[in-house]
Structures are given as structure tokens and as C-alpha cells.
Amino acid sequence: MSALVVVEPGHDAQTLVELARPVSTTVDVVVLGESGEQAAGADSTVVVTADGCGCGEATAALVAELVGAKGADLLVLASTERLREVAALLTARLDAACAPDAVALGRTDEGLTADRLLYGGVAIGTLALQRPVAIVTAAVKPSAGGGAPAPVQTMAAPCIEGKTLTGRTAVADEGGLANADRVVAFGRGVRTHDDIAMVRALADALGAELGCSRPIVDDLKWLDLPHQVGLTGTTVKPQLYVAVGISGQIQHLVGMRESKLIISINNNASAPIFEASDVAVVADLYEVVPRLAQALAARSA
């Protein structure tokens, strides 16, 4: 039972290794890029470089070759824009079973199973992956750096000319909010568009990305979709999440509840956000946020 974990440079593969380990005797990590670190808990880590892997089809062909070379029956890919496309192409190429955004894996007499969150995280669905090869994607965090460099292997990529079928404006910067280590998000408790500057000052003082709840994007049009945290926006798992004036509806909680430390500021002691918070500050955000931003800025000066 062998698993192959595929990530891109700058990703911490440990979470994906831990996902695959309970159902695999060996777990090997491949970093697609020019450099990468040894993955903790993996049996081996290698950086694979190849010219001509700009398009998804070429990358999928390269990864398929690695799956065959390793004899892997499980392929775990980081859930990034590029690798989600590669996962779909590999599912067709390998006639594989596929489970996107898996949170847990199991193995039965019939084969592999994958658990996924359903209905915004209210329920868990278990999928049977009854194919010779199973493919899953899962959330990955950015690497903290400092690890030993992984050896580099050069492979020949197939020459495949990509075609652009449609075009669209990018709605999110890969590696931005989704991979942020710290996030400060705000909701309807912020009364005017000009007051966003107050929240942004706190985010800057913390070295955090700026996020928001759905109404800020959909109803008020104050920020664009890349800033939205929640079921219809971006799922974040930062070390620190500060919620400013956010009531905490389920659509929002789904996108941030796995944050390591959640601090919420709200003048409503009954706000649902407090149930998911580690630290609850019941106060007027217009008094707390500026003072907190000033204190943090002074401390770092």
C-alpha cells in the first residue's frame, strides 16, 4: 500500500503525509518545482523539475509516470488551483476514483474510503474509492521554512501544447488569504466603508491578511471576492484569526473554524461567533480595534 503526495514549492506537506499515513505502508512526497524541503514523516522527498510543465496536461502526464514508477495506489495532491486541475486530468488518465477536499482516509476490505465535509461542514460524507488508484485533494499550509533541502530529480516532460478555451479575471491570488498565517476579518459591525482603514491598520500591525464576511462582498460591495471567508468564499486555517464585528453565521464559521487561535470582538454577548472563539471580547470594536492596533504598532516600533 503506497501513497504519493504531490505539492508545490512553499507548501508544508506534513498534513498530507499524515492524511495518507494511516492507510499506506509507504508515503513518498514529490515537490513540483525548482526547490523544496524534506517532508516530516515521509519515507522520501524529492523535488522533480521538468521543462514544459506549464500546462495541466503535461503536469498530469508527468505525475502519472511517477505514480507508475512508485506503484502507488493512492495519490494525494495539495488543493491548489493548479493541482486541482491536475487531479481532474489524472482521474481520467488513470481511470481513478477521486475525492476532492478529503479530511480523512480509511481502508476497508473493498478498498479505500475518503471522508468529506458536506453541507458547509454540518455533515460528513464517506466515499468509497473502489479503483486500482485513488486520487484525493486536501488543504495544505505554507511551509514555515528552515527544513533540510530535498534532493532534485530531473525528468523529461511530454511536449503538450495547451489551449485556452475561455478566459476570466482572476478572483483570488493563490497563496494569499487561503495560505495566510494570520487573518483579520470584519463584518457588518463595521459601519462605513471608510472604517475599513481602521481594521486594515490592525491587520497591518499583526502582519495579517485582510478578510471579511459574505455581506461585505455580496451586499455592500466594499471588498472583492478574494477577501471573503466562508462557504462561498475562501477557507482559511491560520495560526491566528481575528473576527471584528462578525456575527458568526454557519456560512462564515465553515470557512474559519479550523483556525488555531480565534479571537472575536463583538458588542453582542450572544453572537454565535463566540461559540467558536478561544478569546471573546465583548466590547465596542470602535474602542478596541484602534487601541489594539496602536499598541501593537508601538510594540513593534
C-alpha positions in Angstrom: 0.0 0.0 0.0 1.9 3.0 -1.3 0.9 6.7 -1.4 2.4 9.6 -3.4 1.9 13.1 -2.1 2.3 15.9 -4.6 2.8 19.6 -3.5 4.3 22.7 -5.0 7.3 24.7 -3.6 6.5 26.6 -0.4 4.0 24.0 0.8 4.2 22.1 4.1 3.5 18.5 3.0 3.2 17.2 6.6 -0.6 17.5 6.8 -0.9 15.5 3.6 1.6 12.9 4.8 -0.4 12.5 8.0 -3.6 12.1 5.9 -2.1 9.3 3.8 -0.1 7.5 6.6 -3.0 5.5 8.3 -3.8 3.8 5.0 -0.3 3.4 3.5 2.8 1.5 4.4 5.0 4.0 2.5 4.4 7.6 1.8 6.6 9.5 -0.7 6.5 13.2 -1.4 7.1 14.9 -4.7 7.6 18.7 -4.9 6.9 20.0 -8.4 9.3 22.9 -8.8 12.9 24.1 -8.5 13.3 23.6 -4.8 11.6 22.0 -1.7 12.2 20.8 1.8 12.2 17.3 3.2 8.7 16.5 4.4 8.4 15.4 8.0 7.0 11.9 8.4 7.6 10.9 4.8 9.6 7.9 3.7 11.2 10.1 1.0 11.0 13.5 -0.5 12.2 14.6 -4.0 12.0 17.8 -6.0 11.0 17.0 -9.6 11.9 19.5 -12.2 10.9 19.4 -15.9 10.7 21.8 -18.7 7.4 22.2 -20.5 5.1 21.5 -17.5 3.4 24.9 -17.8 0.0 23.3 -18.8 -2.1 20.9 -16.7 -1.9 18.1 -19.3 1.9 18.0 -19.2 2.0 18.0 -15.4 -0.7 15.3 -15.3 1.4 13.1 -17.6 4.5 13.6 -15.5 2.7 12.8 -12.3 1.1 9.7 -13.9 4.6 8.5 -14.7 5.6 8.9 -11.1 2.6 7.0 -9.9 3.6 4.1 -12.1 7.2 4.2 -11.0 6.3 4.2 -7.4 3.4 1.7 -7.8 1.2 4.0 -5.8 -2.4 3.1 -5.2 -3.1 6.5 -3.5 -2.3 9.9 -4.9 -2.7 12.9 -2.6 -2.5 16.4 -4.1 -2.5 19.8 -2.5 -5.8 21.5 -3.1 -4.4 24.4 -5.1 -5.7 25.9 -8.3 -3.0 24.2 -10.4 -3.1 20.8 -8.7 -6.9 20.6 -8.6 -6.8 20.8 -12.4 -4.1 18.1 -12.5 -6.2 15.9 -10.2 -9.1 16.0 -12.6 -6.9 15.2 -15.6 -5.3 12.3 -13.7 -8.7 10.9 -12.7 -9.5 10.5 -16.4 -6.0 9.4 -17.5 -5.7 6.7 -14.8 -9.4 5.7 -14.7 -9.1 6.5 -11.0 -11.5 7.3 -8.2 -11.4 10.8 -7.0 -12.4 12.6 -3.8 -11.8 16.3 -3.6 -11.1 18.1 -0.3 -10.8 15.0 1.8 -10.4 15.4 5.6 -9.8 11.7 6.5 -9.0 8.4 4.8 -9.8 4.8 5.7 -9.3 1.3 4.2 -11.8 -1.5 4.1 -11.9 -4.9 2.5 -13.5 -3.2 -0.6 -10.8 -0.6 -0.8 -10.0 3.0 0.2 -12.6 5.4 1.7 -12.5 9.2 2.0 -14.4 11.5 4.3 -15.5 14.9 3.1 -17.4 17.7 4.8 -20.9 18.2 3.4 -23.5 21.0 3.6 -20.9 23.5 4.8 -19.4 21.2 7.3 -22.7 20.2 9.0 -22.3 16.6 8.0 -19.5 14.2 6.9 -19.9 12.0 3.8 -17.8 8.9 3.2 -16.9 8.0 -0.4 -15.9 4.5 -1.5 -12.8 4.8 -3.8 -13.0 1.4 -5.5 -10.5 1.7 -8.2 -6.9 0.5 -8.6 -5.8 4.1 -8.0 -7.5 6.6 -5.7 -6.9 10.4 -6.0 -7.7 12.9 -3.3 -7.0 16.6 -2.8 -6.7 18.2 0.6 -5.9 21.6 2.1 -2.2 22.4 2.6 -0.5 25.1 4.6 2.6 27.1 3.6 5.9 25.9 4.8 7.5 27.5 7.9 10.9 27.1 6.2 14.1 26.0 7.8 13.9 22.3 6.8 16.6 20.4 5.0 16.5 20.7 1.2 15.2 17.7 -0.7 17.2 16.1 -3.5 16.4 17.2 -7.0 15.4 14.8 -9.8 15.1 16.0 -13.4 12.5 14.3 -15.7 11.5 14.7 -19.3 8.0 16.2 -19.6 5.9 15.4 -22.7 5.5 18.1 -25.2 1.8 19.1 -25.0 0.6 22.4 -26.4 -2.0 23.9 -24.1 -5.2 25.6 -25.4 -7.1 28.4 -23.8 -10.8 27.7 -24.1 -12.2 30.5 -22.0 -10.8 33.5 -20.2 -11.7 35.1 -16.9 -10.4 37.7 -14.5 -8.6 36.1 -11.5 -10.7 36.1 -8.4 -8.1 35.2 -5.9 -4.3 35.3 -5.5 -3.1 31.8 -4.9 -1.0 31.8 -1.8 -2.8 34.9 -0.4 -5.8 34.6 2.1 -6.1 30.8 1.8 -2.5 30.3 3.0 -2.2 33.2 5.4 -0.7 32.5 8.8 -2.7 35.4 10.3 -6.1 36.8 9.2 -8.1 39.8 10.4 -11.6 39.7 9.1 -14.6 42.1 9.6 -18.3 42.0 9.2 -21.4 44.2 9.3 -20.3 45.6 12.7 -18.0 47.9 10.7 -20.5 50.7 9.9 -18.9 52.6 6.9 -16.6 51.9 4.0 -14.1 54.4 5.4 -13.9 52.4 8.6 -12.2 49.6 6.8 -9.0 51.6 7.2 -9.3 51.0 11.0 -9.5 47.2 10.5 -6.7 47.3 7.9 -4.5 49.1 10.4 -4.9 46.2 12.9 -4.2 43.7 10.1 -1.0 45.6 9.2 0.1 45.7 12.8 -0.3 41.9 13.1 1.2 41.3 9.7 -2.1 39.7 8.7 -4.2 39.3 5.6 -7.5 41.3 5.5 -10.7 39.2 5.2 -14.4 39.8 5.5 -17.8 38.1 5.8 -20.1 37.4 2.8 -22.3 40.6 3.2 -19.3 42.8 2.8 -18.7 41.4 -0.6 -22.2 40.4 -1.8 -24.4 43.2 -0.3 -22.2 46.2 0.4 -19.7 45.6 -2.4 -16.9 47.1 -0.2 -14.4 44.3 -1.0 -13.9 41.8 -3.8 -14.4 38.0 -3.5 -10.7 37.2 -2.8 -11.3 38.7 0.7 -14.4 36.7 1.6 -14.0 34.0 4.2 -16.7 31.3 4.3 -18.6 28.6 2.5 -18.9 30.7 -0.8 -15.5 32.3 -0.3 -12.1 31.1 0.9 -11.5 28.5 3.6 -8.7 29.6 5.9 -6.7 27.8 8.6 -4.3 30.4 10.0 -2.5 30.3 13.3 -4.4 33.5 14.3 -7.9 34.6 13.2 -9.3 37.9 14.5 -13.0 38.4 13.8 -14.1 42.0 14.1 -17.8 42.8 14.1 -18.8 39.4 12.6 -21.9 37.7 14.0 -20.8 34.2 13.1 -23.4 32.6 10.8 -22.7 29.0 9.8 -21.6 30.1 6.3 -18.7 32.0 7.8 -17.8 29.6 10.5 -17.3 26.8 8.0 -14.5 28.9 6.4 -12.5 29.7 9.6 -13.3 27.4 12.4 -10.2 25.3 12.0 -8.0 28.3 12.8 -5.6 27.6 15.7 -6.5 30.7 17.7 -9.7 32.6 17.2 -10.2 36.0 18.8 -13.6 37.7 18.3 -14.6 41.3 19.0 -18.3 42.0 19.1 -20.6 44.1 21.3 -23.3 41.4 21.3 -22.5 38.9 24.0 -24.9 36.3 22.3 -23.2 36.5 19.0 -22.7 32.9 17.5 -19.1 33.7 16.7 -18.2 33.5 20.4 -19.1 29.8 20.4 -16.2 29.1 18.0 -13.8 31.5 19.7 -10.9 30.9 22.0 -11.0 34.5 23.2 -14.2 36.5 23.3 -14.0 40.3 23.6 -17.5 41.8 24.3 -16.9 45.4 23.6 -17.4 48.2 21.0 -15.0 47.4 18.2 -14.6 51.2 17.6 -12.9 51.4 21.0 -11.0 48.2 21.0 -9.6 47.9 17.4 -7.8 51.3 17.2 -6.3 50.9 20.7 -5.1 47.4 19.9 -3.7 48.5 16.5 -1.8 51.4 18.2 -0.5 49.2 21.0 0.8 46.6 18.5 2.4 49.2 16.2 4.1 50.8 19.2 5.4 47.5 20.4 7.0 46.7 17.0 8.4 50.2 16.5 
